[in-house]
C-alpha cells in the first residue's frame, strides 16, 4: 500500500466534522488548492493562445470605440442565483 492510499483510507475513516475541518485546512496544507495560486499560474502561463488573444483584442477594440455598450458590473452580479 502506498502512502497515498494510506492517507486516502485515513480520510475515509474521519468523522463528518473532522472531514469538514480537513476541508478548511487543506488550502494551508496543499497551497495548490489556493485559488490565488491557480490564477497566478494561469496568468503566468507562457503558452500562446492565438484564438483567445484575437477575441480579447476584438473585445478591447469594441470597448475603445463604445465603452457605454458594456454594462457596468455590480457586486450583486456575483451573488448566487436562486
SULSULSUL-V29976 format. One line per field, one symbol per residue. psi: psi as a letter, one per 20 degrees, with the letter a starting at -180 (. if undefined). burial: # if it has 16 or more other ideal C-beta (glycine too) atoms within 10 Angstrom, else .. A space follows every 10 residues. Layout:
psi = ???
burial = ???
//
This chain:
psi = prhghggghg ghiqrgghgg ggghighhhn hiiphhgghg gghjoippmh ggggghhggg ghhhgmhiip qpqqhiijqp p.
burial = .......... .......... .......... .......... .......... .......... .......... .......... ..
//
